[in-house]
Amino acid sequence: MTEMVPFANESDCLQLDELTIENREDRLELYGSLQITRDKVGLDLARQLQQLLNATVAQLESEDLPDQLPPPAVDEVDNPFA
């Protein structure tokens, strides 16, 4: 598995089966699906996911966290088709 440092940048992206994990500085985004089968392939996928989650929990536990993040700022732009 490619090493991902949770919350380190806005560019890292991992693919586990059909599950995509995108790194952000304020969140990890997970979408798709992951089948952990009862075989060596499934075990490998489970270990990769566990490694990422363990790193994520360790990073969060090392920080002074707010109760909740504020919603992201939204910039409005003029409609170029109007």
Summary of the structure (lengths in Angstrom):
residues: 82
radius of gyration: 16.6
end to end distance: 46.7
largest distance: 55.9
contacts: 155
relative contact order: 0.16
helix: 27%
strand: 20%
